[in-house]
Structures are given as structure tokens and as C-alpha cells.
Amino acid sequence: MAGEAGYACNGSTYQAVGIESIDLSYHLISMKRPKQIEPFAVGGTSVYFGSGGCATGFNLGGGVSVWVARHLTLRFEIRDHAHIDPSEFPRRSGFVAFRFGATFK
């Protein structure tokens, strides 16, 4: 279980959205190549907020963690944020986020 906070904007302040979510993830570890490449699925509930108001929704996605050193992974992920109430955020019912990062263990 993990939590996160983020911000998405398409160039218009009116369409800017802040995100807070609580997610569960499932890592698919290969027995043939343990800890080299770990695909994962992730999903959870989200709260969206911004100049248009506040709404709840959910996110689903997946990606891969690539171990580049003993205590370092690179993480590549795509998530679909959906079910944003259009009465709170006009012209915006969801969006897709491409993400990358590093994990230190």
C-alpha cells in the first residue's frame, strides 16, 4: 500500500488538477530472472482538487521496475485517472499520466 500526491496541468490554470491517492500494487516477480525486471499493476482511490472544486475517482495502471544496481531501480509507469465528476471539473472526466522515477532500497 502506498500514497502519493501530484499535480497535472495542460497549460490552462482552469484545467489544472491536484491529485492525492491511496494505492495498492502487485509486483509480478519472475523466477527465471529474480529482481532484474519486475512488472507491476497498481490501482486505488483518488481525490482530485483544483480551481474547479474537489471530486473523487480512481486510478489504474501498471509498469515495470528495472534493477540497475543492488539498491536502485528505475520505475516506468502509465496510469489512467478516471471518473472525475464533470460538474466539478468541466471538460475533464479523466486523464492518462506517464511517469518515471527511481526507487532506493
C-alpha positions as MATLAB code, in Angstrom:
seq = 'MAGEAGYACNGSTYQAVGIESIDLSYHLISMKRPKQIEPFAVGGTSVYFGSGGCATGFNLGGGVSVWVARHLTLRFEIRDHAHIDPSEFPRRSGFVAFRFGATFK';
ca = [
       0.000    0.000    0.000;
       1.312    3.443   -0.898;
       0.177    7.045   -1.040;
       1.077    9.871   -3.353;
       0.398   13.483   -4.186;
       0.802   15.138   -7.569;
      -0.247   17.921   -9.901;
      -1.280   17.836  -13.580;
      -1.784   20.778  -15.923;
      -2.366   21.073  -19.660;
      -1.253   24.707  -19.910;
      -4.516   26.209  -18.658;
      -4.871   27.119  -14.985;
      -8.575   26.290  -15.235;
      -7.755   22.705  -16.240;
      -5.066   22.191  -13.544;
      -5.744   19.295  -11.171;
      -4.078   18.315   -7.908;
      -4.157   14.608   -7.037;
      -3.907   12.653   -3.817;
      -4.338    8.884   -3.894;
      -4.006    5.714   -1.858;
      -2.989    2.735   -3.977;
      -2.318   -0.979   -3.834;
       0.314   -2.539   -6.070;
       1.092   -6.105   -7.080;
       4.601   -6.987   -8.290;
       4.984   -9.934  -10.665;
       8.432  -11.309   -9.874;
       9.930  -13.699  -12.434;
      11.505  -16.847  -11.007;
      13.766  -17.096  -14.075;
      15.204  -13.612  -13.564;
      14.515  -12.606   -9.974;
      14.968   -8.939   -9.201;
      16.150   -7.824  -12.664;
      12.823   -6.729  -14.134;
       9.642   -6.525  -12.047;
       6.370   -5.794  -13.866;
       3.636   -4.477  -11.605;
      -0.026   -3.479  -11.563;
      -1.309   -0.582   -9.447;
      -4.673    0.954   -8.635;
      -6.541    2.850   -5.976;
      -8.834    5.666   -4.997;
      -8.044    9.314   -5.692;
      -9.130   12.792   -4.663;
      -8.838   15.484   -7.343;
      -8.799   19.172   -6.423;
      -8.145   22.491   -8.089;
      -9.752   25.721   -9.235;
     -12.843   23.785  -10.366;
     -13.592   22.166   -6.997;
     -12.985   18.778   -5.414;
     -14.011   15.304   -6.621;
     -13.217   11.644   -6.011;
     -12.312    8.993   -8.555;
      -9.905    6.132   -9.108;
      -6.720    5.241  -10.957;
      -5.498    2.035  -12.619;
      -2.177    1.357  -14.234;
       0.949   -0.678  -14.492;
       4.570   -0.582  -15.395;
       7.963   -2.077  -14.804;
      10.746   -1.632  -12.249;
      14.226   -2.277  -13.673;
      17.002   -3.049  -11.198;
      20.152   -1.176  -12.275;
      22.116   -1.688   -9.039;
      21.708   -3.645   -5.815;
      19.749   -0.867   -4.079;
      18.444    1.141   -7.071;
      15.570    0.602   -9.507;
      14.237    2.727  -12.332;
      10.439    2.752  -12.467;
       8.391    3.330  -15.641;
       4.625    3.553  -15.290;
       1.389    4.546  -17.003;
      -1.833    5.336  -15.112;
      -5.363    6.121  -16.171;
      -7.065    8.526  -13.770;
     -10.811    8.229  -14.289;
     -14.292    9.085  -13.065;
     -13.675   12.727  -12.226;
     -17.048   14.420  -11.654;
     -17.619   16.723  -14.698;
     -19.769   19.093  -12.630;
     -16.684   19.855  -10.507;
     -14.142   19.840  -13.364;
     -15.814   20.917  -16.627;
     -14.362   19.388  -19.832;
     -12.280   16.927  -17.791;
     -13.506   13.398  -16.923;
     -10.093   11.747  -16.702;
      -6.541   11.737  -17.986;
      -3.610    9.406  -18.605;
      -0.297   10.003  -16.835;
       3.092    8.690  -17.975;
       5.514    8.563  -15.076;
       9.082    7.573  -14.310;
      11.215    7.638  -11.205;
      13.857    5.932   -9.121;
      13.475    3.753   -6.029;
      16.200    3.360   -3.450;
      16.078    0.315   -1.162;
];
